[in-house]
Each structure stands twice: as structure tokens, then as C-alpha cells.
Amino acid sequence: MSVLEKIKPASAVPSVPDDMEMLRAAVELTRDISAARADIYWPDMLLSAALGYGAMAGAILAPSLPLALACAAVAVLALYRALLFIHELTHIHRTALPGFRTVWNALVGVPLLTPSFMYENVHTLHHARTRYGTAEDPEYLPLALMKPWSLPAFILISALLPIGLLIRAALLVPLGAVVPPLRKLLWERASSLSINPDFRRRPPEGDFARMVHWQEFGTFVWAWALIASTQVLGWRPLLVALAVVSATAVFNQIRTLVAHLWENDGEAMTVTAQYLDSVNVPPPGIWSEFWAPVGLRYHALHHLLPSMPYHSLAEAHRRLASRLGTGSTYALANYPGLFPLVGRLARSTMLRGR
């Protein structure tokens, strides 16, 4: 029987009891690798951003279409990796990497119109013990239980994200500053990287509210700088940049599509059930590092150890797999690659459509 066939059906997932041996091992075996290392985070983020922007410039300036496409492909992969450090920012302690959040926002978050407030204080709700997979989870949709058209719609809508972000930053944010009802609606419905359409975000408070203010102001200034640049440089640079960011958003949406099995119908789940509804794509496959970088190929393990830095997840996986073995609960969340997972999800929606 294959690993895919061993997973319990959706109706049984919430009732899976916690595997205490696995949960204890996850903590005990990884204490010595739980600290974020500045000598890994900084070079990785900075080099990814530099390569991404350099390749984007190459795509804009390239004298031929093949070269422009090649540069654009590199830009998508590099900026995708740089952008996904937003996930790390939500989990690492604020004092762990001094200055990292500020520099990331200045180099990546604001220029890509996706500042860290869009994920901070939102993604952690996805990890809350009683929220995961429920209607209060901003990052969960029971895609496996939905109709077949929902999958292509889920992916295609992400292609419009950069245009939506530009409109939000350039027009809706300043309008919201003078129209309180619009400001409230914008914050509740369009200030987070969430996929649950029923999610309503609570108002920011304290230091976080001040951080939001400055990040919003930065995206507003940058958005109008981009628009104004078309009067000097023409539309080509902006259109190429939007295309690169659009492809990056689609790439990320495909990864999101297989980050979980999406089989929960709204019930609260045990930690082990949450783990089994999530996905690891460990080695020996190498392509997962491109479509699920910055540790996201170990997404199920991440749900066991949310604060584990991305550079330690491979070693944590090796230790747990070695300790618990191939017949363990831990092994059930390991999958061979992207396409088998997409196929599984598509088959599930097809069954729902009949």
C-alpha cells in the first residue's frame, strides 16, 4: 500500500488521537538546532533579493525575447525565495535577528508591495491549536472537498495579485486614510495574505499598529513611484516587473495548493491530525527546493515545530525519520513530489463533482 493510500479519509482526520511519541521526539531531538543563525539568514535573503532584482533588470533590458524570458525565470525563482522569508519573520523571535525585519521590508516587502504586516499576526492563527482547519483559520480552505473548478480558479486568481496590490497601495490606502469605513473594510478584508474569504482581521494595536502605519506609508510612496516612473522610462519596466511578480504569486499559489491535503471540513483537530493534513516533500527529490524553498518542503514538520528555523528543518527531519522509522505516524506525511500531490487533490475534487 502506498503512502497516499494510507492516509485516513477526510471524515476521520479530526478524530486522529495525538501520537505522543512523535510529539515528544520532535521536541527532544531538536533542542540543539532551534536557534536562528544570522550567518545563514542574512546572506540567503540578501543574495536572493540581489539576484532577483538583477535578473528582473536583465529581463527589462534584454535585447531578445529568449534572453528576456530566461532572465525573468531567474527573477521569479530568486524573488520567490526572498519573498518567502516573510514566513520566517512570523515565527522567529523579534530579538533573534536584529534589523532583519526592517531590512527585509525595505528590500523585499515594500518593493513587492507585500510588507510583513500582511503575514504577521495572521499566519500564527493558522498554527493555533483550536483554529487550524476551522472557519477561523485565515489560511485554510477545504479544497479537497470543493468542486473541480475551484483548483484552477484558486491558481489563476493569484495572477492578478500584483495589480491588486498596486491598486491597494496607490489608491485604497490613501482613500482609507480619509474615509474610515473604507479603512475598516480594507484592513478587515484586504490587509492579509489569507485564502479564507470569510476571515476578518482584527484592528492592529500598540507597536504593531505603528509598524503597520509606516509599512503602509512605504508601500504608498513606492506604488506612486512605480506609476510615476512610466512617464520617464515608459511602461515596459513596470509591465515586466508586474509579470515577474505575477508569475511569482502563481508559483507560490501552486506551492500553497500542496502544502496541505485540505481534507478537514471545519472541525477542530489534534496536533497529529494537523500534521497528517500537512505535507513534507523530503529528499532525495531536488526540485522541491525550487518550488518550496526556505524550508517549506518540510511543511508538515513545520506544523510540529513552528519556531524551528528553516535551515534546521532538514536535520530535524533526518533525526525524526531515523528515530521513528518508516512505519511511524511521522512517515505518513512524507510525499514524493509536487505532481502526485496535485493529482491527489484533483482526483478528490473530481469525486466531489460527480
C-alpha positions in Angstrom: 0.0 0.0 0.0 1.4 3.4 -1.0 1.8 6.3 1.4 -1.0 8.2 -0.4 -3.4 5.3 0.3 -2.5 5.1 4.0 -3.9 8.5 4.9 -7.2 8.4 6.6 -10.3 9.8 4.8 -11.3 13.4 5.4 -14.2 12.5 7.7 -11.8 10.6 10.1 -9.0 13.2 10.2 -10.1 15.4 13.1 -10.5 12.3 15.3 -7.0 11.1 15.0 -5.5 10.9 18.5 -2.2 12.6 19.2 0.9 10.4 18.7 2.7 11.4 21.9 5.8 9.5 21.0 6.2 11.6 17.8 5.4 14.9 19.6 7.9 14.2 22.4 10.6 13.1 19.9 10.1 16.3 17.8 10.9 18.4 20.9 13.6 16.3 22.4 15.6 15.6 19.3 15.8 19.2 18.1 16.6 21.4 21.1 20.2 22.0 19.9 19.2 23.2 16.5 16.4 25.6 17.4 18.3 28.9 17.2 18.1 31.1 14.1 21.5 31.6 12.6 22.3 35.1 11.3 25.1 33.8 9.2 22.6 31.9 7.2 19.6 34.1 7.2 21.3 37.4 6.1 23.4 36.0 3.1 20.5 33.9 1.9 17.9 36.7 1.9 20.3 39.4 0.6 21.7 37.3 -2.3 18.2 36.1 -3.3 17.0 39.7 -3.4 20.1 40.9 -5.3 19.8 38.0 -7.8 16.1 38.6 -8.3 16.3 42.3 -9.0 19.4 41.9 -11.2 17.6 39.2 -13.2 14.5 41.4 -13.4 16.7 44.3 -14.8 18.0 41.8 -17.3 14.5 40.9 -18.4 13.7 44.6 -18.9 16.9 45.4 -20.8 17.4 42.1 -22.7 17.7 42.6 -26.5 15.9 39.4 -27.4 12.8 37.6 -26.2 14.6 34.3 -25.3 17.1 36.1 -23.1 14.4 38.2 -21.5 12.4 35.0 -20.7 15.5 33.4 -19.2 16.2 36.4 -17.0 12.5 36.5 -16.0 12.6 32.9 -14.9 15.7 33.5 -12.7 14.0 36.6 -11.3 10.9 34.7 -10.4 12.8 31.9 -8.6 15.1 34.3 -6.7 12.4 36.8 -5.7 10.1 33.9 -4.7 12.8 32.7 -2.3 13.4 36.2 -1.0 9.7 36.9 -0.5 9.2 33.6 1.4 11.3 34.9 4.2 8.1 36.7 5.3 7.1 33.2 6.6 10.2 33.1 8.8 9.5 36.6 10.1 6.2 35.5 11.6 7.9 32.7 13.7 11.4 33.9 14.8 11.6 35.9 18.0 11.8 39.6 17.4 15.2 39.8 19.1 16.7 36.8 17.3 17.9 38.6 14.2 18.3 42.4 15.0 17.4 44.5 12.0 16.4 41.6 9.7 12.7 42.6 9.6 13.4 46.2 8.8 15.9 45.3 6.0 13.7 42.7 4.6 10.8 45.1 4.4 13.0 47.8 2.8 14.5 45.4 0.2 11.7 43.0 -0.4 8.4 43.6 1.4 7.8 47.2 0.4 9.2 47.0 -3.2 7.0 43.9 -3.9 4.1 45.7 -2.1 3.9 42.8 0.4 5.2 44.2 3.7 5.5 41.9 6.6 2.3 43.1 8.4 0.4 41.2 5.7 1.5 38.0 7.3 2.5 38.9 10.9 -0.3 38.3 13.4 -2.2 36.4 10.7 -0.1 33.3 9.9 0.2 32.5 13.6 -3.6 32.0 13.7 -3.1 29.2 11.2 -0.9 27.4 13.8 -3.3 28.0 16.7 -4.4 24.6 18.2 -8.1 25.3 18.1 -8.2 27.3 14.8 -6.4 25.2 12.3 -8.7 23.9 9.6 -11.7 25.7 11.0 -13.7 28.7 9.8 -11.4 30.9 11.9 -8.2 29.8 10.1 -7.2 32.5 7.6 -5.1 30.1 5.6 -7.3 27.1 5.2 -9.9 26.1 2.6 -11.2 22.5 2.3 -10.0 22.4 -1.3 -10.2 18.6 -1.4 -13.9 18.8 -0.6 -14.7 21.5 -3.2 -15.8 21.4 -6.8 -13.2 20.7 -9.7 -13.3 24.3 -10.9 -12.1 25.6 -7.6 -8.5 24.5 -8.2 -7.8 26.4 -11.5 -9.7 29.4 -10.0 -7.5 29.2 -6.9 -4.4 29.4 -9.0 -5.5 31.8 -11.7 -6.7 34.5 -9.2 -3.2 34.7 -7.8 -2.0 36.0 -11.2 -3.9 39.2 -10.6 -2.3 39.8 -7.2 0.3 42.4 -8.2 -2.3 44.5 -9.9 -4.5 44.3 -6.8 -1.6 45.2 -4.6 -0.7 48.2 -6.7 -4.3 49.5 -6.6 -4.5 48.8 -2.9 -1.2 50.8 -2.1 -1.7 53.6 -4.6 -5.4 54.3 -4.2 -7.2 52.4 -1.5 -4.7 53.1 1.3 -4.8 56.9 0.9 -8.6 56.9 0.4 -8.9 54.8 3.5 -6.9 57.5 5.4 -9.8 59.9 4.9 -12.8 57.5 4.7 -13.0 55.5 7.9 -15.5 52.9 6.7 -13.2 52.1 3.7 -10.2 51.9 6.0 -12.0 49.4 8.2 -13.1 47.3 5.3 -9.6 47.4 3.8 -8.0 46.3 7.0 -10.5 43.5 7.7 -10.7 42.1 4.1 -7.6 43.2 2.2 -4.6 43.5 4.5 -3.5 39.9 4.9 -2.2 37.1 2.8 -5.1 34.8 3.6 -7.1 32.4 1.4 -10.2 32.1 3.6 -12.8 34.6 2.2 -14.7 34.6 5.5 -11.7 35.7 7.5 -12.0 39.2 9.2 -8.8 40.7 10.6 -8.9 42.4 14.0 -7.7 46.0 14.3 -3.9 46.4 15.0 -2.8 47.6 18.4 0.2 49.1 20.1 3.6 48.7 18.5 2.2 46.6 15.7 -0.2 49.4 14.7 2.7 51.8 14.5 4.7 49.3 12.4 1.6 48.9 10.1 1.4 52.7 9.7 5.0 53.0 8.4 4.8 50.0 6.2 1.6 51.2 4.6 3.1 54.6 4.1 6.2 53.0 2.4 4.1 50.9 0.0 2.0 54.0 -0.8 5.1 56.0 -1.7 6.7 53.1 -3.7 3.5 52.4 -5.6 3.3 56.0 -6.8 7.0 56.0 -7.6 6.4 53.0 -9.8 3.5 54.7 -11.6 5.4 57.9 -12.0 8.4 56.0 -13.5 6.3 55.2 -16.5 6.4 58.9 -17.5 10.2 58.7 -17.7 11.0 55.1 -18.5 7.9 54.1 -20.4 5.6 51.2 -19.5 7.9 48.3 -20.3 9.8 48.2 -17.0 6.6 48.3 -14.9 4.8 45.7 -17.1 7.8 43.3 -16.9 8.0 43.8 -13.2 4.3 43.1 -12.8 4.6 40.0 -15.0 7.5 38.7 -12.8 5.6 39.3 -9.6 2.5 37.7 -11.1 4.5 34.6 -12.0 5.9 34.6 -8.5 2.5 34.8 -7.0 1.3 31.9 -9.2 4.3 29.8 -8.2 3.5 30.4 -4.5 -0.2 29.6 -5.0 0.8 26.2 -6.6 3.0 25.6 -3.5 0.1 26.5 -1.3 -2.1 24.1 -3.2 0.0 21.2 -2.0 1.1 22.5 1.5 -1.8 20.6 3.0 -4.2 17.9 2.0 -7.1 20.3 2.7 -9.4 17.5 3.8 -10.8 19.0 7.0 -14.4 20.2 6.9 -14.2 22.7 9.7 -13.8 20.7 12.9 -11.0 21.4 15.4 -8.1 18.9 15.0 -5.5 17.4 17.2 -1.9 18.3 16.6 -1.3 14.9 15.0 -4.3 15.3 12.8 -3.0 18.7 11.7 0.3 17.1 10.9 -1.3 14.4 8.8 -3.3 17.0 6.9 0.1 18.7 6.1 2.8 17.8 3.7 6.6 17.0 3.7 8.4 16.5 0.4 11.8 15.4 1.7 14.9 14.4 -0.3 16.0 12.6 -2.5 14.0 14.8 -4.8 15.8 18.1 -5.6 13.1 20.1 -7.4 11.2 20.7 -4.2 13.9 23.1 -3.1 12.8 25.3 -6.0 9.0 25.3 -5.6 9.1 25.0 -1.8 12.2 26.9 -0.7 13.2 28.3 2.7 12.2 25.1 4.5 8.7 24.9 3.1 9.3 21.4 1.7 9.0 20.3 5.3 5.6 22.0 5.9 4.2 19.1 8.0 7.3 19.1 10.2 6.9 22.9 10.5 3.5 22.3 12.0 5.1 20.2 14.7 7.8 22.7 15.3 6.6 26.1 14.2 9.5 28.1 15.7 12.2 25.8 14.1 14.4 28.0 11.8 14.2 26.9 8.1 17.9 26.0 8.0 17.4 23.3 10.7 14.4 21.5 9.3 16.3 19.1 7.1 18.4 17.9 10.1 15.3 17.8 12.2 13.6 15.6 9.6 16.6 13.3 9.3 16.6 12.8 13.1 12.9 12.1 13.4 12.8 9.8 10.4 15.7 7.9 11.8 14.2 7.6 15.3 10.6 6.9 14.4 11.1 4.7 11.3 9.2 4.2 8.0 6.1 2.6 9.7 5.5 5.6 12.0 2.9 8.3 12.0 5.7 10.7 11.1 6.3 8.9 7.8 2.7 9.2 6.7 3.1 12.9 6.0 6.1 12.4 3.6 5.3 12.5 -0.1 7.4 12.0 -3.3 6.8 15.3 -5.1 4.6 18.1 -6.4 2.7 16.2 -9.2 1.4 13.3 -7.1 0.0 15.7 -4.6 -1.7 17.8 -7.3 -3.1 14.7 -8.8 -4.4 13.5 -5.5 -6.1 16.8 -4.9 -7.6 16.9 -8.4 -9.0 13.4 -8.1 -10.6 14.4 -4.8 -12.4 17.4 -6.4 -13.4 15.2 -9.3 -15.1 12.8 -7.0 -16.9 15.7 -5.3 -18.1 17.0 -8.7 -19.8 13.7 -9.6 
